[in-house]
Amino acid sequence: MKEILQDEYMHLIVESYTLRENLTEGVSQIACQLRNADGSELLVEGQGVGTIDALFEALRARLADDFPSLKSIYFSQFSIQGLLSSTEGTHATTKAEAEATVGITNSEGREFIFKCKQPSISRAGIQATVEATEYFVNSERTYVKLHKILEHYRVEGRTDLVEKYTDLMTQVVHNTSYSEVVERIKRSL
């Protein structure tokens, strides 16, 4: 995807977040400040049944209008594991890393696993969720760009490149449903 998208590739960096949890109602509210590799900033706000659910819903609410394929994915699993080092002796627990695993299932029932190791439990979960969202946004961007490239080479009569980009597009289409994206492309023609 990076090769196709180049400067359009989304890579979000989590700068900060604020979390409010109502333990009685079981609702978490998050505000997360992100920065894209291109320097643009993105603030997402949302709520859910925990930090990770709230962040995923916030990202989806903020990005799904531009990337409708995000509407067709959902969480299938989430876990956090402490990675204690036995070589650290008595300080093992203070220097432990956490590994978050986020599973996302697409509209076809295919599961994608994202893992992230960080020194903080919450940071590991947040980063894995952001990476999962980036993956699907970049997949959709790649699909759209490949479609444009493919149409260009069809018009030019370059059957060799039409075949190459059709094959690449077939690989990307396994990620999730682009039915709404296809409709947008048709309307723009």
Contact map, one row per residue, 1 for C-alpha under 8 A:
111110001000000000000000000000000000000000000000000000000000000000000000000000000000000000000000000000000000000000000000000000000000000001100100000000000000000000000000000000000000000000000
111111001000000000000000000000000000000000000000000000000000000000000000000000000000000000000000000000000000000000000000000000000000000000000000000000000000000000000000000000000000000000000
111111000000000000000000000000000000000000000000000000000000000000000000000000000000000000000000000000000000000000000000000000000000000000000000000000000000000000000000000000000000000000000
111111000000000000000000000000000000000000000000000000000000000000000000000000000000000000000000000000000000000000000000000000000000000000000100110000000000000000000000000000000000000000000
111111111000000000000000000000000000000000000000000000000000000000000000000000000000000000000000000000000000000000000000000000000000000001001100100000000000000000000000000000000000000000000
011111111000000000000000000000000000000000000000000000000000000000000000000000000000000000000000000000000000000000000000000000000000000000000000000000000000000000000000000000000000000000000
000011111000000000000000000000000000010000000000000000000000000000000000000000000000000000000000000000000000000000000000000000000000000000000000000000000000000000000000000000000000000000000
000011111100000000000000000000000000000000000000000000000000000000000000000000000000000000000000000000000000000000000000000000000000000000000000000000000000000000000000000000000000000000000
110011111110000000000000000000000000000000000000000000000000000000000000000000000000000000000000000000000000000000000000000000000000000001000000000000000000000000000000000000000000000000000
000000011111000000000000000000000001100000000000000000000000000000000000000000000000000000000000000000000000000000000000000000000000010011000000000000000000000000000000000000000000000000000
000000001111100000000000000000000001100000000000000000000000000000000000000000000000000000000000000000000000000000000000000000000000010000000000000000000000000000000000000000000000000000000
000000000111110000000000000000000111100000000000000000000000000000000000000000000000000000000000000000000000000000000000000000000110010000000000000000000000000000000000000000000000000000000
000000000011111000000000000000000111100000000000000000000000000000000000000000000000000000000000000000000000000000000000000000000000000000000000000000000000000000000000000000000000000000000
000000000001111110000000000000011110000000000000000000000000000000000000000000000000000000000000000000000000000000000000000000100000000000000000000000000000000000000000000000000000000000000
000000000000111110000000000000011110000000000000000000000000000000000000000000000000000000000000000000000000000000000000000000000000000000000000000000000000000000000000000000000000000000000
000000000000011111000000000000011100000000000000000000000000000000000000000000000000000000000000000000000000000000000000000000000000000000000000000000000000000000000000000000000000000000000
000000000000011111100000000001111000000000000000000000000000000000000000000000000000000000000000000000000000000000000000000000000000000000000000000000000000000000000000000000000000000000000
000000000000000111110000000001110000000000000000000000000000000000000000000000000000000000000000000000000000000000000000000000000000000000000000000000000000000000000000000000000000000000000
000000000000000011111000000111100000000000000000001000000000000000000000000000000000000000000000000000000000000000000000000000000000000000000000000000000000000000000000000000000000000000000
000000000000000001111100000111000000000000000000000000000000000000000000000000000000000000000000000000000000000000000000000000000000000000000000000000000000000000000000000000000000000000000
000000000000000000111110011110000000000000000000010000000000000000000000000000000000000000000000000000000000000000000000000000000000000000000000000000000000000000000000000000000000000000000
000000000000000000011111111100000000000000000000000000000000000000000000000000000000000000000000000000000000000000000000000000000000000000000000000000000000000000000000000000000000000000000
000000000000000000001111111000000000000000000000000000000000000000000000000000000000000000000000000000000000000000000000000000000000000000000000000000000000000000000000000000000000000000000
000000000000000000000111110000000000000000000000000000000000000000000000000000000000000000000000000000000000000000000000000000000000000000000000000000000000000000000000000000000000000000000
000000000000000000000111111000000000000000000000000000000000000000000000000000000000000000000000000000000000000000000000000000000000000000000000000000000000000000000000000000000000000000000
000000000000000000001111111100000000000000000000110000000000000000000000000000000000000000000000000000000000000000000000000000000000000000000000000000000000000000000000000000000000000000000
000000000000000000001110111110000000000000000011110000000000000000000000000000000000000000000000000000000000000000000000000000000000000000000000000000000000000000000000000000000000000000000
000000000000000000111100011111000000000000000011111001000000000000000000000000000000000000000000000000000000000000000000000000000000000000000000000000000000000000000000000000000000000000000
000000000000000000111000001111100000000000001111001001000000000000000000000000000000000000000000000000000000000000000000000000000000000000000000000000000000000000000000000000000000000000000
000000000000000011110000000111110000000000011110001001100100000000000000000000000000000000000000000000000000000000000000000000000000000000000000000000000000000000000000000000000000000000000
000000000000000011100000000011111000000000111100000000100000000000000000000000000000000000000000000000000000000000000000000000000000000000000000000000000000000000000000000000000000000000000
000000000000011111000000000001111100000000111000000000100000000000000000000000000000000000000000000000000000000000000000000000000000000000000000000000000000000000000000000000000000000000000
000000000000011110000000000000111110000011110000000000000000000000000000000000000000000000000000000000000000000000000000000000000000000000000000000000000000000000000000000000000000000000000
000000000001111100000000000000011111000011110000000000000000000000000000000000000000000000000000000000000000000000000000000000000000000000000000000000000000000000000000000000000000000000000
000000000001111000000000000000001111101111000000000000000000000000000000000000000000000000000000000000000000000000000000000000000000000000000000000000000000000000000000000000000000000000000
000000000111100000000000000000000111111111000000000000000000000000000000000000000000000000000000000000000000000000000000000000000000000000000000000000000000000000000000000000000000000000000
000000000111100000000000000000000011111100000000000000000000000000000000000000000000000000000000000000000000000000000000000000000000000000000000000000000000000000000000000000000000000000000
000000100000000000000000000000000001111100000000000000000000000000000000000000000000000000000000000000000000000000000000000000000000000000000000000000000000000000000000000000000000000000000
000000000000000000000000000000000011111110000000000000000000000000000000000000000000000000000000000000000000000000000000000000000000000000000000000000000000000000000000000000000000000000000
000000000000000000000000000000000011111111000000000000000000000000000000000000000000000000000000000000000000000000000000000000000000000000000000000000000000000000000000000000000000000000000
000000000000000000000000000000001111001111100000000000000000000000000000000000000000000000000000000000000000000000000000000000000000000000000000000000000000000000000000000000000000000000000
000000000000000000000000000000001111000111110000000000000000000000000000000000000000000000000000000000000000000000000000000000000000000000000000000000000000000000000000000000000000000000000
000000000000000000000000000000111100000011111000000000000000000000000000000000000000000000000000000000000000000000000000000000000000000000000000000000000000000000000000000000000000000000000
000000000000000000000000000001111100000001111100000000100110010000000000000000000000000000000000000000000000000000000000000000000000000000000000000000000000000000000000000000000000000000000
000000000000000000000000000011110000000000111110000000100110000000000000000000000000000000000000000000000000000000000000000000000000000000000000000000000000000000000000000000000000000000000
000000000000000000000000000011100000000000011111000001101110100000000000000000000000000000000000000000000000000000000000000000000000000000000000000000000000000000000000000000000000000000000
000000000000000000000000001111000000000000001111110011101100000000000000000000000000000000000000000000000000000000000000000000000000000000000000000000000000000000000000000000000000000000000
000000000000000000000000001110000000000000000111111111101000000000000000000000000000000000000000000000000000000000000000000000000000000000000000000000000000000000000000000000000000000000000
000000000000000000000000011100000000000000000011111011000000000000000000000000000000000000000000000000000000000000000000000000000000000000000000000000000000000000000000000000000000000000000
000000000000000000001000011100000000000000000011111111000000000000000000000000000000000000000000000000000000000000000000000000000000000000000000000000000000000000000000000000000000000000000
000000000000000000100000000111000000000000000001111111100000000000000000000000000000000000000000000000000000000000000000010001000000000000000000000000000000000000000000000000000000000000000
000000000000000000000000000000000000000000000001011111110000000000000000000000000000000000000000000000000000000000000000000011001000000000000000000000000000000000000000000000000000000000000
000000000000000000000000000000000000000000000011111111111000000000000000000000000000000000000000000000000000000000000000000000000000000000000000000000000000000000000000000000000000000000000
000000000000000000000000000111000000000000000111111111111100000000000000000000000000000000000000000000000000000000000000000000000000000000000000000000000000000000000000000000000000000000000
000000000000000000000000000001110000000000011111001111111110000000000000000000000000000000000000000000000000000000000000000001001000000000000000000000000000000000000000000000000000000000000
000000000000000000000000000000000000000000000000000111111111000000000000000000000000000000000000000000000000000000000000000000001100100000000000000000000000000000000000000000000000000000000
000000000000000000000000000000000000000000000111000011111111100000000000000000000000000000000000000000000000000000000000000000000000000000000000000000000000000000000000000000000000000000000
000000000000000000000000000001000000000000011110000001111111110000000000000000000000000000000000000000000000000000000000000000000000000000000000000000000000000000000000000000000000000000000
000000000000000000000000000000000000000000011100000000111111111000000000000000000000000000000000000000000000000000000000000000000000100000000000000000000000000000000000000000000000000000000
000000000000000000000000000000000000000000000000000000011111111100000110000000000000000000000000000000000000000000000000000000000000100000000000000000000000000000000000000000000000000000000
000000000000000000000000000000000000000000000100000000001111111110000000000000000000000000000000000000000000000000000000000000000000000000000000000000000000000000000000000000000000000000000
000000000000000000000000000000000000000000010000000000000111111110000000000000000000000000000000000000000000000000000000000000000000000000000000000000000000000000000000000000000000000000000
000000000000000000000000000000000000000000000000000000000011111111110100000000000000000000000000000000000000000000000000000000000000000000000000000000000000000000000000000000000000000000000
000000000000000000000000000000000000000000000000000000000001111111111110000000000000000000000000000000000000000000000000000000000000000000000000000000000000000000000000000000000000000000000
000000000000000000000000000000000000000000000000000000000000111111110000000000000000000000000000000000000000000000000000000000000000000000000000000000000000000000000000000000000000000000000
000000000000000000000000000000000000000000000000000000000000001111110000000000000000000000000000000000000000000000000000000000000000000000000000000000000000000000000000000000000000000000000
000000000000000000000000000000000000000000000000000000000000001111111100000000000000000000000000000000000000000000000000000000000000000010010000000000000000000000000000000000000000100000000
000000000000000000000000000000000000000000000000000000000000001111111111000000000000000000000000000000000000000000000000000000000000000000000000000000000000000000000000000000000101100000000
000000000000000000000000000000000000000000000000000000000000000100111111100000000000000000000000000000000000000000000000000000000000000110010000000000000000000000000000000000011101100000000
000000000000000000000000000000000000000000000000000000000001001100111111100000000000000000000000000000000000000000000000000000000000100110000000000000000000000000000000000000000000000000000
000000000000000000000000000000000000000000000000000000000001000100011111100000000000000000000000000000000000000000000000000000000000000000000000000000000000000000000000000000000000000000000
000000000000000000000000000000000000000000000000000000000000000000011111110000000000000000000000000000000110000000000000000000000000000000000000000000000000000000000000000000011000000000000
000000000000000000000000000000000000000000000000000000000000000000001111111000000000000000000000000000011110000000000000000000000000000000000000000000000000000000000000000000010000000000000
000000000000000000000000000000000000000000000000000000000000000000000001111100000000000000000000000000011100000000000000000000000000000000000000000000000000000000000000000000000000000000000
000000000000000000000000000000000000000000000000000000000000000000000000111111000000000000000000000001111000000000000000000000000000000000000000000000000000000000000000000000000000000000000
000000000000000000000000000000000000000000000000000000000000000000000000011111000000000000000000000001111000001000000000000000000000000000000000000000000000000000000000000000000000000000000
000000000000000000000000000000000000000000000000000000000000000000000000001111100000000000000000000011110000000000000000000000000000000000000000000000000000000000000000000000000000000000000
000000000000000000000000000000000000000000000000000000000000000000000000001111110000000000000000000111100000000000000000000000000000000000000000000000000000000000000000000000000000000000000
000000000000000000000000000000000000000000000000000000000000000000000000000011111000000000000000000111000000000000000000000000000000000000000000000000000000000000000000000000000000000000000
000000000000000000000000000000000000000000000000000000000000000000000000000001111100000000000000011110000000000000000000100010000000000000000000000000000000000000000000000000000000000000000
000000000000000000000000000000000000000000000000000000000000000000000000000000111110000000000000011100000000000000000000000000000000000000000000000000000000000000000000000000000000000000000
000000000000000000000000000000000000000000000000000000000000000000000000000000011111000000000001111000000000000000000000000000000000000000000000000000000000000000000000000000000000000000000
000000000000000000000000000000000000000000000000000000000000000000000000000000001111100000000001111000000000000000000000000000000000000000000000000000000000000000000000000000000000000000000
000000000000000000000000000000000000000000000000000000000000000000000000000000000111110000011011100000000000000000000000000000000000000000000000000000000000000000000000000000000000000000000
000000000000000000000000000000000000000000000000000000000000000000000000000000000011111100011011000000000000000000000000000000000000000000000000000000000000000000000000000000000000000000000
000000000000000000000000000000000000000000000000000000000000000000000000000000000001111110010000000000000000000000000000000000000000000000000000000000000000000000000000000000000000000000000
000000000000000000000000000000000000000000000000000000000000000000000000000000000000111110010000000000000000000000000000000000000000000000000000000000000000000000000000000000000000000000000
000000000000000000000000000000000000000000000000000000000000000000000000000000000000111111110010000000000000000000000000000000000000000000000000000000000000000000000000000000000000000000000
000000000000000000000000000000000000000000000000000000000000000000000000000000000000011111110000000000000000000000000000000000000000000000000000000000000000000000000000000000000000000000000
000000000000000000000000000000000000000000000000000000000000000000000000000000000000000111111000000000000000000000000000000000000000000000000000000000000000000000000000000000000000000000000
000000000000000000000000000000000000000000000000000000000000000000000000000000000000000111111110000000000000000000000000000000000000000000000000000000000000000000000000000000000000000000000
000000000000000000000000000000000000000000000000000000000000000000000000000000000001111111111111000000000000000000000000000000000000000000000000000000000000000000000000000000000000000000000
000000000000000000000000000000000000000000000000000000000000000000000000000000000001100001111111000000000000000000000000000000000000000000000000000000000000000000000000000000000000000000000
000000000000000000000000000000000000000000000000000000000000000000000000000000000000000000111111000000000000000000000000000000000000000000000000000000000000000000000000000000000000000000000
000000000000000000000000000000000000000000000000000000000000000000000000000000000001100100111111100000000000000000000010000000000000000000000000000000000000000000000000000000000000000000000
000000000000000000000000000000000000000000000000000000000000000000000000000000000111100000011111110000000000000000000010000000000000000000000000000000000000000000000000000000000000000000000
000000000000000000000000000000000000000000000000000000000000000000000000000000000111000000000011111000000000000000001111100000000000000000000000000000000000000000000000000000000000000000000
000000000000000000000000000000000000000000000000000000000000000000000000000000011110000000000001111100000000000000001111100100000000000000000000000000000000000000000000000000000000000000000
000000000000000000000000000000000000000000000000000000000000000000000000000000011110000000000000111110000000000000111100100110000000000000000000000000000000000000000000000000000000000000000
000000000000000000000000000000000000000000000000000000000000000000000000000001111000000000000000011111000000000000111000100110010000000000000000000000000000000000000000000000000000000000000
000000000000000000000000000000000000000000000000000000000000000000000000000011110000000000000000001111100000000011110000000010010000000000000000000000000000000000000000000000000000000000000
000000000000000000000000000000000000000000000000000000000000000000000000001111100000000000000000000111110000000011100000000010011001000000000000000000000000000000000000000000000000000000000
000000000000000000000000000000000000000000000000000000000000000000000000001111000000000000000000000011111000001111000000000000000000000000000000000000000000000000000000000000000000000000000
000000000000000000000000000000000000000000000000000000000000000000000000111110000000000000000000000001111100001110000000000000000001000000000000000000000000000000000000000000000000000000000
000000000000000000000000000000000000000000000000000000000000000000000000111100000000000000000000000000111111111100000000000000000000000000000000000000000000000000000000000000000000000000000
000000000000000000000000000000000000000000000000000000000000000000000001110000000000000000000000000000011111111000000000000000000000000000000000000000000000000000000000000000111000000000000
000000000000000000000000000000000000000000000000000000000000000000000001100000000000000000000000000000001111110000000000000000000000000000000000000000000000000000000000000000011000000000000
000000000000000000000000000000000000000000000000000000000000000000000000000000000000000000000000000000001111110000000000000000000000000000000000000000000000000000000000000000011000000000000
000000000000000000000000000000000000000000000000000000000000000000000000000000000000000000000000000000001111111000000000000000000000000000000000000000000000000000000000000000000000000000000
000000000000000000000000000000000000000000000000000000000000000000000000000000000000000000000000000000001111111100000000000000000000000000000000000000000000000000000000000000100000000000000
000000000000000000000000000000000000000000000000000000000000000000000000000100000000000000000000000000111100111110000000000000000000000000000000000000000000000000000000000000000000000000000
000000000000000000000000000000000000000000000000000000000000000000000000000000000000000000000000000000111000011111000000000000000000000000000000000000000000000000000000000000000000000000000
000000000000000000000000000000000000000000000000000000000000000000000000000000000000000000000000000011110000001111100000000000000000000000000000000000000000000000000000000000000000000000000
000000000000000000000000000000000000000000000000000000000000000000000000000000000000000000000000000011100000000111110000000000011011000000000000000000000000000000000000000000000000000000000
000000000000000000000000000000000000000000000000000000000000000000000000000000000000000000000000001111000000000011111000000000010000000000000000000000000000000000000000000000000000000000000
000000000000000000000000000000000000000000000000000000000000000000000000000000000000000000000000001110000000000001111100000110110000000000000000000000000000000000000000000000000000000000000
000000000000000000000000000000000000000000000000000000000000000000000000000000000000000000000000111100000000000000111110000100000000000000000000000000000000000000000000000000000000000000000
000000000000000000000000000000000000000000000000000000000000000000000000000000000000000000000000111000000000000000011111101100000000000000000000000000000000000000000000000000000000000000000
000000000000000000000000000000000000000000000000000000000000000000000000000000000000000000000011110000000000000000001111101100000000000000000000000000000000000000000000000000000000000000000
000000000000000000000000000000000000000000000000000000000000000000000000000000000000000000000000110000000000000000000111111100000000000000000000000000000000000000000000000000000000000000000
000000000000000000000000000000000000000000000000000000000000000000000000000000010000000000000000111100000000000000000111111110000000000000000000000000000000000000000000000000000000000000000
000000000000000000000000000000000000000000000000001000000000000000000000000000000000000000000000000000000000000000000001111111000000000000000000000000000000000000000000000000000000000000000
000000000000000000000000000000000000000000000000000000000000000000000000000000000000000000000000000000000000000000000111111111100000000000000000000000000000000000000000000000000000000000000
000000000000000000000000000000000000000000000000000000000000000000000000000000000000000000000000011100000000000000011111111111110000000000000000000000000000000000000000000000000000000000000
000000000000000000000000000000000000000000000000000100000000000000000000000000010000000000000000001111000000000000010000111111111000000000000000000000000000000000000000000000000000000000000
000000000000000000000000000000000000000000000000001100100000000000000000000000000000000000000000000000000000000000000000011111111100000000000000000000000000000000000000000000000000000000000
000000000000010000000000000000000000000000000000000000000000000000000000000000000000000000000000000000000000000000010000001111111110000000000000000000000000000000000000000000000000000000000
000000000000000000000000000000000000000000000000000000000000000000000000000000000000000000000000000111000000000001110000000111111111000000000000000000000000000000000000000000000000000000000
000000000000000000000000000000000000000000000000000100110000000000000000000000000000000000000000000001000000000001000000000011111111100000000000000000000000000000000000000000000000000000000
000000000001000000000000000000000000000000000000000000010000000000000000000000000000000000000000000000000000000000000000000001111111110000000000000000000000000000000000000000000000000000000
000000000001000000000000000000000000000000000000000000000000000000000000000000000000000000000000000000000000000001000000000000111111111000000000000000000000000000000000000000000000000000000
000000000000000000000000000000000000000000000000000000000000000000000000000000000000000000000000000001010000000001000000000000011111111100000000000000000000000000000000000000000000000000000
000000000000000000000000000000000000000000000000000000010011000000000100000000000000000000000000000000000000000000000000000000001111111110000000000000000000000000000000000000000000000000000
000000000111000000000000000000000000000000000000000000000000000000000000000000000000000000000000000000000000000000000000000000000111111111000000000000000000000000000000000000000000000000000
000000000000000000000000000000000000000000000000000000000000000000000000000000000000000000000000000000000000000000000000000000000011111111100000000000000000000000000000000000000000000000000
000000000000000000000000000000000000000000000000000000000000000000001100000000000000000000000000000000000000000000000000000000000001111111110000000000000000000000000000000000110000000000000
000000000100000000000000000000000000000000000000000000000000000000101100000000000000000000000000000000000000000000000000000000000000111111111000000000000000000000000000000000000000000000000
100010001100000000000000000000000000000000000000000000000000000000000000000000000000000000000000000000000000000000000000000000000000011111111100000000000000000000000000000000000000000000000
100000000000000000000000000000000000000000000000000000000000000000000000000000000000000000000000000000000000000000000000000000000000001111111110000000000000000000000000000100100000000000000
000000000000000000000000000000000000000000000000000000000000000000101000000000000000000000000000000000000000000000000000000000000000000111111111000000000000000000000000000000000100000000000
000010000000000000000000000000000000000000000000000000000000000000000000000000000000000000000000000000000000000000000000000000000000000011111111100000000000000000000000000000000000000000000
100110000000000000000000000000000000000000000000000000000000000000000000000000000000000000000000000000000000000000000000000000000000000001111111110000000000000000000000000100000000000000000
000000000000000000000000000000000000000000000000000000000000000000000000000000000000000000000000000000000000000000000000000000000000000000111111111000000000000000000000100110000000000000000
000000000000000000000000000000000000000000000000000000000000000000000000000000000000000000000000000000000000000000000000000000000000000000011111111100000000000000000000000000000000100010000
000110000000000000000000000000000000000000000000000000000000000000000000000000000000000000000000000000000000000000000000000000000000000000001111111110000000000000000000000000000000000000000
000100000000000000000000000000000000000000000000000000000000000000000000000000000000000000000000000000000000000000000000000000000000000000000111111111000000000000001001100000000000000000000
000000000000000000000000000000000000000000000000000000000000000000000000000000000000000000000000000000000000000000000000000000000000000000000011111111100000000000000000100000000000000000000
000000000000000000000000000000000000000000000000000000000000000000000000000000000000000000000000000000000000000000000000000000000000000000000001111111110000000000000000000000000000000000000
000000000000000000000000000000000000000000000000000000000000000000000000000000000000000000000000000000000000000000000000000000000000000000000000111111111000000000001000000000000000000000000
000000000000000000000000000000000000000000000000000000000000000000000000000000000000000000000000000000000000000000000000000000000000000000000000011111111100000011001100000000000000000000000
000000000000000000000000000000000000000000000000000000000000000000000000000000000000000000000000000000000000000000000000000000000000000000000000001111111110000000000000000000000000000000000
000000000000000000000000000000000000000000000000000000000000000000000000000000000000000000000000000000000000000000000000000000000000000000000000000111111111000000000000000000000000000000000
000000000000000000000000000000000000000000000000000000000000000000000000000000000000000000000000000000000000000000000000000000000000000000000000000011111111111011000000000000000000000000000
000000000000000000000000000000000000000000000000000000000000000000000000000000000000000000000000000000000000000000000000000000000000000000000000000001111111111001000000000000000000000000000
000000000000000000000000000000000000000000000000000000000000000000000000000000000000000000000000000000000000000000000000000000000000000000000000000000111111110000000000000000000000000000000
000000000000000000000000000000000000000000000000000000000000000000000000000000000000000000000000000000000000000000000000000000000000000000000000000000011111110000000000000000000000000000000
000000000000000000000000000000000000000000000000000000000000000000000000000000000000000000000000000000000000000000000000000000000000000000000000000000001111111000000000000000000000000000000
000000000000000000000000000000000000000000000000000000000000000000000000000000000000000000000000000000000000000000000000000000000000000000000000000000001111111111000000000000000000000000000
000000000000000000000000000000000000000000000000000000000000000000000000000000000000000000000000000000000000000000000000000000000000000000000000000000001100111111100000000000000000000000000
000000000000000000000000000000000000000000000000000000000000000000000000000000000000000000000000000000000000000000000000000000000000000000000000000000000000011111110000000000000000000000000
000000000000000000000000000000000000000000000000000000000000000000000000000000000000000000000000000000000000000000000000000000000000000000000000000001001000011111111000000000000000000000000
000000000000000000000000000000000000000000000000000000000000000000000000000000000000000000000000000000000000000000000000000000000000000000000000000001001100011111111100000000000000000000000
000000000000000000000000000000000000000000000000000000000000000000000000000000000000000000000000000000000000000000000000000000000000000000000000000000000000001111111110000000000000000000000
000000000000000000000000000000000000000000000000000000000000000000000000000000000000000000000000000000000000000000000000000000000000000000000000000000000000000111111111000000000000000000000
000000000000000000000000000000000000000000000000000000000000000000000000000000000000000000000000000000000000000000000000000000000000000000000000010011000000000011111111100000000000000000000
000000000000000000000000000000000000000000000000000000000000000000000000000000000000000000000000000000000000000000000000000000000000000000000000000001000000000001111111110000000000000000000
000000000000000000000000000000000000000000000000000000000000000000000000000000000000000000000000000000000000000000000000000000000000000000000000000000000000000000111111111000000000000000000
000000000000000000000000000000000000000000000000000000000000000000000000000000000000000000000000000000000000000000000000000000000000000000000000010000000000000000011111111100000000000000000
000000000000000000000000000000000000000000000000000000000000000000000000000000000000000000000000000000000000000000000000000000000000000000000010011000000000000000001111111110000000000000000
000000000000000000000000000000000000000000000000000000000000000000000000000000000000000000000000000000000000000000000000000000000000000000000000000000000000000000000111111111000000000000000
000000000000000000000000000000000000000000000000000000000000000000000000000000000000000000000000000000000000000000000000000000000000000000000000000000000000000000000011111111100000000000000
000000000000000000000000000000000000000000000000000000000000000000000000000000000000000000000000000000000000000000000000000000000000000000100110000000000000000000000001111111100000000000000
000000000000000000000000000000000000000000000000000000000000000000000000000000000000000000000000000000000000000000000000000000000000000000000010000000000000000000000000111111111100000000000
000000000000000000000000000000000000000000000000000000000000000000000000000000000000000000000000000000000000000000000000000000000000000000000000000000000000000000000000011111111000000000000
000000000000000000000000000000000000000000000000000000000000000000000000000000000000000000000000000000000100010000000000000000000000000100100000000000000000000000000000001111111000000000000
000000000000000000000000000000000000000000000000000000000000000000001001100000000000000000000000000000000111000000000000000000000000000100000000000000000000000000000000000011111100000000000
000000000000000000000000000000000000000000000000000000000000000000001001000000000000000000000000000000000111000000000000000000000000000000000000000000000000000000000000000011111111000000000
000000000000000000000000000000000000000000000000000000000000000000011000000000000000000000000000000000000000000000000000000000000000000000010000000000000000000000000000000010011111110000000
000000000000000000000000000000000000000000000000000000000000000000000000000000000000000000000000000000000000000000000000000000000000000000000000000000000000000000000000000000001111111000000
000000000000000000000000000000000000000000000000000000000000000000011000000000000000000000000000000000000000000000000000000000000000000000000000000000000000000000000000000000001111111100000
000000000000000000000000000000000000000000000000000000000000000000111000000000000000000000000000000000000000000000000000000000000000000000000001000000000000000000000000000000000111111110000
000000000000000000000000000000000000000000000000000000000000000000000000000000000000000000000000000000000000000000000000000000000000000000000000000000000000000000000000000000000111111111000
000000000000000000000000000000000000000000000000000000000000000000000000000000000000000000000000000000000000000000000000000000000000000000000000000000000000000000000000000000000011111111100
000000000000000000000000000000000000000000000000000000000000000000000000000000000000000000000000000000000000000000000000000000000000000000000000000000000000000000000000000000000001111111110
000000000000000000000000000000000000000000000000000000000000000000000000000000000000000000000000000000000000000000000000000000000000000000000001000000000000000000000000000000000000111111111
000000000000000000000000000000000000000000000000000000000000000000000000000000000000000000000000000000000000000000000000000000000000000000000000000000000000000000000000000000000000011111111
000000000000000000000000000000000000000000000000000000000000000000000000000000000000000000000000000000000000000000000000000000000000000000000000000000000000000000000000000000000000001111111
000000000000000000000000000000000000000000000000000000000000000000000000000000000000000000000000000000000000000000000000000000000000000000000000000000000000000000000000000000000000000111111
000000000000000000000000000000000000000000000000000000000000000000000000000000000000000000000000000000000000000000000000000000000000000000000000000000000000000000000000000000000000000011111
